Amino acid sequence: MEHLVLTVIARDKPGLVEQLAQCIAGHGGNWLESRMARMAGQFAGILRVAVPEAAHGDLSAALHELESQGIRVLLAPSGDEPASAWRSIQLELVGNDRPGIVRDITRLLAEHGVNLESLDTEVAPAPMSSEMLFHAQAQLAVPTELSLELLQQRLETLADDLMVELILRPDD
């Protein structure tokens, strides 16, 4: 079995995931894992499937045919997992919304070799006021050779500059 990673985007409507699942199963594929969400009237997702090597071409063609129904699918071969050792860390951030927060945080993480495994963000009104707050939750893969104290210190310095609250905690 060959593993493929698919990204999907389409205007949100009932039955969308079922169409995709039917196409994959119809070509002998097995749906292994996925992350999907609706946002601003669109539905987007990323998923990993296992498919017999002989069915790869037919599945690829069938997935591309879904575009005639407004479902765009991109395929990529599954990549190798990184060889280095990682610690899993949760990051939570809350602060007044302003442009550049994600850019500044991710730049610092990249400079320290930290891999961003997942990121969920939203902007919502603060309780008791109409002030818009930026909320972020991230799953980080931190290289074992990187001191968590150093990472915490660098992030806290940046958080002070950005005027946000930031919490790091190891996954249990």
N, C-alpha and C positions, 0 to 999 in steps of 0.2 A: 504494500500500500504506500502510496505517495501522499505526503501531507502538503496541503495548499492553504494559503491564507487569502481570504477574500475580503474585500471592502465593498460595502453596499451603500447606496444612497438612492432614495426615491421619495416622492411626495407621499406623506403618510396616509395610509388607508388600511382598513381591516383586510386581513388575509395576505398581507405582504410577506410576512415571514413564512407562512404556509406555502406560498408559491415558490419561494427560495428553497425551502426544505424538500418540497416535492421534486424539484429539479435535481437537487443533490442526490436524494434517495433513488430517484429514477435512473441514475447513472451509477448505482452501486456505491455511492459515497456515504460516509458516516460523519455526522455532525459531531465534533469533539468538544469545542468550547467556543464561546462567543461573548461579546459585549455589544449591546445595542441600546439605542435610545431615540426618542422623538424630541425634536427641538425645532421651534419656529416653523411648524408645519411640515418639516422634513423628517424622514426616518433614516438613521445612519447606523451602520454596524460594522464590526470586524469579526470574522469567525475563522476557525481552523477546521478543516475537514480532511478526512483520510479517503482516498479514492484509489481504486485499482489503477495501476499504471496504464493498462490497456484502455481504460475509459477516460483518461485525462483529456484527450483531444475532443471527444464527444461532449463531455461535461463542459469544457471551456466554450465550445460553440453554443451549447444550450444556454449557458449563463449569459453569453453575449446577446443571444436572441431575446432575452428578457428586456433589453433596452427598448425594443419596440413597444413595450408596455410601461415604459417610464422608469424601469429599474436598472440603474447603472451598477455594474459589478466589475471590479478590477481583481485580477488574480496574481499571486506571487508564490513562488515555491517557499516552503517553510525554511526558515534560517536555523543556523546552529545556535545553541545557547552559549552565552559567554563562558569562557574557561576559568576566569578568576572567581575568587570566593567573595560572596556578598552577604551583607546583613540587611534584613528587611526592616525599614523604618517608616513610620507614619508621620506625615507632616500635616498640620492644620494651621490655617492662616485666616485671620479676619481683620479687616481694616476698611477705612474709607475708600470708596472706589476711586480710581484714577488710572489713566492710561499708563502702561509700562510695568505693572506689578508682575505679571507672569514673565515678561522678558527679563526683568532684573533678578527674580528668584531663580529662573532656569539658567541664566548665565552663570550665577554663582555655583549652582549645582554642577553644571557642566565643567567649570574650571577645576572642580575638585573630583572629577571622574565619577560623579553620582549619576546613576541611571534613573530616569523617571519612568516607572513601570505603569502607573495610571495617574490620571489627574481629573478631578471633578471640580468644577467652578460654577459659581452663580453670583449674581448681583441681586440683592434684595433689600427692601427698606428696613432700617433699624427699628427695633421695638421702641415705642414712645417718641419717635421722631420720623421725619420723612427723609432723613439722610440715607443715601444708598451705601450699603456695605458690600464689599467684595469678600466672598467666602471661597476657600480652596481646601480641598483634601487631596493629598497625594500619597501614593505608595512609592517609596524610594528604595533602590538597591544601592547600598553604600559599600564601597570596597572595604574589605576587612582591615587593610593597612591604613585607612583613614581614621584618625582619632575622632570619635563622636563628640568629644569635648571641643575640638578645633572646629568641626562643622557647626556645632551649636553656637559657638562664639561668633563665627563669621555670619551665620544666619541672623543672630540677634543684632549684630551691628547693622546689617542691611535692614532688618525689621524696624530698627529705630529710625533709620533714614527714610524708610517708606511710611512710617507711622502706622504699623500694623502689629497685631499680636500674632506670635508664632509659637507653636508647640511642636516639639519632636518627641516621639516615643517609639521605643523598639516594639516590634510585633512580638506577641507572646506565643 
